[in-house]
Amino acid sequence: MTDQPSAPEGIDDRLETAVAAAERGGSVAIDAFRSALEVETKADGPMDAVTAVDRAVQERVIEHIGETYPDDAVVGEEDDALKSVPGTGIAWVIDPIDGTVNYAKGNRVWMTSVAVCRDGAPVAAANYAPATGDLYVAGDDAARRNGEPVTVSETDDPSAFLVNPVFGVSRPHRRSLADAVDTVLAEFGDMRRFGCAQAALSGVATGELDAVVSTVELNAWDTAAGVHLIRRAGGRATDVNGDRWRPGSQGLIASNDEAHDTLVDALDPVE
């Protein structure tokens, strides 16, 4: 069945703010795109990148949110923002540049992502891709790209599924990625790796991909907005065991829901 809970009353104003915040943050990022950048690396090595632009974008997004909702919690990838979504109340979840390695190399596949969570679950989302001009939005109604409703694909044959594995860059994550790649190539149609989790999740919501899979816990800023888009586009998102996904879940299986249980069974981690 599809995975489309109703958003709580009063979320529309926050969705409007999320869209504006993503657009304003994205404008900061696009102004510096394909310019000379000083790229730093974080704890997980040379592929775990950050730039001064990431920090500037997050600051701009938080500044805009704070103008209207100064008391809301903020979860974000950079600096002093919270690193996990509170289990109660409202929280904004921000990824200033999802796909920083792509961004730093001049690849156009990156996004500024803003989600709203209530009581630990996403209820509104805005994913903005300034380099391509695409804006993906979902609140309590249909997911939309550039104002037009989108839906997940109708592919129902697992052997025709186009699947994007999403994993972090740490050594344990890369080992888990290798196992997932083997599974995808052996049991499903083909694989893509966008290097931007929110772009991949948005792709499932629009039917450009059939599934995103992971067997590890992913950061909320890499997932919350895209999961909400998929649910509003008629798809389904669970953890690796097939239970409803929420930030902090172990693994993520997000699909068009035509063969979701097959994906879960195939990716079930061996203890």
C-alpha positions in Angstrom: 0.0 0.0 0.0 1.1 3.6 -0.4 2.7 5.5 2.4 0.9 8.8 2.7 0.1 10.0 6.2 -1.7 13.3 6.6 0.4 16.3 7.6 -0.6 18.0 10.8 -2.8 21.1 10.7 -0.9 24.3 10.2 2.0 23.0 8.3 1.3 25.1 5.1 3.0 28.3 6.5 6.1 26.4 7.4 6.2 24.7 3.9 6.1 28.2 2.4 9.0 29.2 4.6 10.9 26.0 3.7 10.6 26.7 0.0 11.8 30.3 0.4 14.6 29.2 2.7 15.8 26.6 0.2 15.6 29.1 -2.7 17.6 31.7 -0.7 20.2 29.3 0.4 20.4 27.8 -3.1 21.0 31.3 -4.5 24.1 31.7 -2.2 25.4 28.3 -3.5 24.8 29.0 -7.2 26.6 32.3 -7.0 29.8 30.5 -6.0 29.3 27.4 -8.2 32.2 26.5 -10.5 34.4 29.1 -8.8 37.7 28.5 -7.0 36.8 26.9 -3.7 38.9 25.8 -0.7 37.6 22.3 0.1 38.1 20.9 3.6 37.7 17.3 4.6 35.8 16.1 7.7 36.2 13.1 9.9 35.5 10.4 7.3 38.3 11.3 5.0 38.8 13.0 1.6 35.4 12.2 0.2 33.7 13.8 3.3 34.0 17.4 2.0 32.9 20.8 3.2 33.4 24.3 1.9 32.9 27.8 3.2 29.9 27.9 0.9 28.2 25.0 2.7 28.4 27.0 5.9 27.3 30.3 4.3 24.2 28.5 2.8 23.2 26.9 6.1 23.6 30.3 7.8 21.3 31.9 5.2 18.7 29.2 5.5 18.7 29.3 9.3 18.5 33.1 9.2 15.4 33.0 7.0 13.7 30.4 9.1 14.5 32.3 12.3 12.8 35.4 11.0 9.4 33.7 11.4 10.1 30.7 13.7 12.9 31.7 16.0 11.9 29.1 18.7 11.9 26.0 16.4 14.7 23.5 16.7 17.1 23.3 13.8 18.9 20.2 12.7 21.7 20.7 10.1 24.9 19.2 8.7 27.3 22.0 9.5 28.5 23.8 12.6 26.5 24.1 15.8 23.0 22.9 14.6 21.5 19.8 16.2 22.6 16.5 14.7 19.5 14.5 15.3 15.8 15.1 15.0 14.0 15.6 18.4 11.2 13.1 19.1 8.7 15.8 19.9 7.8 19.2 18.6 8.8 21.0 15.3 12.3 20.7 13.9 13.8 22.0 10.6 16.2 19.7 8.9 18.7 21.4 6.6 21.3 20.2 4.2 22.9 23.4 2.7 24.6 21.5 -0.2 23.7 17.9 -0.5 26.4 16.6 -2.9 29.3 18.8 -1.8 31.8 16.6 -3.7 29.8 17.1 -6.9 29.4 20.8 -6.2 33.2 21.3 -5.6 34.0 19.4 -8.9 31.6 21.5 -10.9 29.0 18.6 -11.3 25.4 20.0 -11.4 23.9 17.2 -9.3 23.5 18.9 -5.9 20.7 20.3 -3.8 19.8 22.7 -1.0 17.3 20.7 1.1 14.9 21.9 3.8 12.5 19.6 5.6 10.1 20.2 8.5 9.6 17.4 11.0 6.9 17.2 13.6 7.3 14.7 16.5 10.2 13.1 14.7 8.6 12.5 11.3 8.9 14.7 8.1 5.7 16.6 7.2 7.0 19.1 4.6 9.9 19.3 2.2 11.6 21.5 -0.3 14.5 20.3 -2.4 16.0 22.9 -4.7 18.5 22.2 -7.4 19.8 25.6 -8.5 22.1 24.3 -11.2 19.2 22.7 -13.1 16.5 25.0 -12.0 14.3 22.3 -10.5 12.3 22.8 -7.3 10.7 19.7 -5.6 8.0 20.5 -3.0 5.6 18.5 -0.8 3.4 19.4 2.1 0.0 17.8 2.8 -0.9 17.4 -0.9 0.8 15.9 -4.0 4.5 16.2 -4.5 5.4 18.7 -7.2 8.4 19.6 -9.4 8.4 23.1 -10.6 4.7 23.4 -9.7 3.5 20.3 -11.5 2.4 17.2 -9.7 4.7 14.2 -9.9 4.2 10.5 -9.1 6.4 7.5 -8.6 7.0 5.1 -11.5 4.7 2.2 -12.3 7.6 -0.4 -12.8 6.5 -3.6 -11.2 9.1 -6.0 -12.4 12.1 -6.1 -10.1 14.4 -7.1 -12.9 13.6 -3.7 -14.6 14.1 -1.6 -11.4 16.6 1.2 -11.6 18.1 1.5 -8.0 20.3 4.0 -6.4 22.2 2.8 -3.3 22.9 5.6 -0.8 25.7 5.2 1.8 28.1 7.4 3.6 31.8 7.5 2.9 33.2 6.0 6.1 35.0 2.6 5.8 32.1 0.6 7.4 29.6 2.3 5.1 31.7 1.6 2.0 31.9 -2.1 2.9 28.1 -2.2 3.3 27.8 -0.3 -0.1 29.9 -3.0 -1.8 27.4 -5.7 -0.5 24.4 -3.6 -1.6 25.9 -3.1 -5.1 26.4 -6.8 -5.5 22.7 -7.4 -4.5 21.3 -4.7 -6.7 23.2 -5.9 -9.8 22.4 -9.5 -9.1 18.7 -9.2 -8.4 17.4 -5.9 -10.0 17.6 -4.2 -13.3 20.4 -1.7 -13.0 22.1 0.8 -10.7 22.8 4.5 -10.5 24.9 6.5 -8.0 24.1 10.2 -8.1 26.4 11.3 -5.3 23.5 13.3 -3.8 21.0 11.5 -1.7 18.3 14.1 -2.0 18.6 14.1 -5.8 18.2 10.3 -5.8 15.1 10.4 -3.5 13.6 13.2 -5.6 14.2 11.0 -8.6 12.1 8.2 -7.0 9.4 10.7 -6.4 9.3 11.8 -10.0 9.6 8.2 -11.4 13.2 8.7 -12.8 14.3 6.0 -10.4 12.4 3.1 -9.0 14.1 2.8 -5.6 16.8 4.2 -3.2 18.3 1.6 -0.9 20.6 1.7 2.1 21.3 -0.8 4.9 23.0 1.8 7.3 21.6 4.7 9.3 21.7 7.8 7.2 21.7 11.4 8.4 18.4 13.1 8.7 19.5 16.0 6.4 20.3 13.5 3.6 16.9 11.8 3.8 14.0 13.6 5.5 12.9 15.9 2.6 13.2 13.2 0.0 11.3 10.6 2.0 8.4 13.0 2.4 8.5 13.7 -1.4 8.3 10.0 -2.1 5.4 9.4 0.2 3.4 12.3 -1.2 4.2 11.0 -4.8 2.6 7.7 -3.9 5.6 5.7 -2.9 6.7 4.0 0.3 9.7 4.4 2.7 10.7 1.8 5.3 13.7 0.9 7.3 15.8 -2.1 6.3 13.4 -4.4 8.1 10.3 -3.1 6.4 9.0 -1.0 9.2 8.0 2.6 8.7 11.0 4.9 8.2 11.7 7.9 10.3 14.9 9.8 11.1 17.3 7.6 13.0 16.0 4.3 11.5 18.4 1.6 10.5 18.6 1.7 6.7 16.2 3.1 4.2 14.3 1.4 1.5 12.3 4.0 -0.5 10.5 2.9 -3.6 7.5 3.2 -5.9 5.9 0.4 -3.7 5.4 -1.9 -6.7 7.9 -4.5 -5.3 8.9 -3.0 -2.0 8.9 -6.2 0.0 11.2 -7.8 -2.7 13.6 -4.9 -2.1 13.4 -5.4 1.7 14.0 -9.1 1.5 16.9 -8.7 -0.9 18.7 -6.1 1.2 18.0 -7.7 4.6 21.3 -7.4 6.4 22.9 -10.7 7.5 23.7 -10.5 11.3 
